[in-house]
Amino acid sequence: MLKFSLIPSSTFTGIRHIKDGDFEKALPYLEEDINYYTKKAWIDKYRHVLMISYSTRTYREIMLANKAYCLLRLGRVKEARELYETILSEYPDNNNVEAQLAMINLVRESVIEEMRTGA
């Protein structure tokens, strides 16, 4: 019997690791998903019909944001910020990513201000 899925198994594994709080383990699965949806952009383009997905976000966009979130939770703030900026340049209407980036910048500015004033 032929088994075929438009969603790779790595997606489910990566999401499970995120839910379990194991962000380091999730990263390679998210990277695999990002590559998959980059190579198979037609899946995202026709996801409304193929997978009855009504999300306004593409699967690639979601996986990129998940990766940035994991990086942030791992304390890899610079990498997370750079990835959020990349996502926002590709998907300028993503207000979730915009909010995450604003929070990172706000915290960064607060830390710099504390260091400057010695507070």
Secondary structure, 3 states (H helix, E strand, C coil): CCCCCCCCHHHHHHHHHHHCCCHHHHHHHHHHHHHHHHHCHHHHHCHHHHCCCCCCCCHHHHHHHHHHHHHHHCCCHHHHHHHHHHHHHHCCCCHHHHHHHHHHHHHHHHHHHHHHHCC
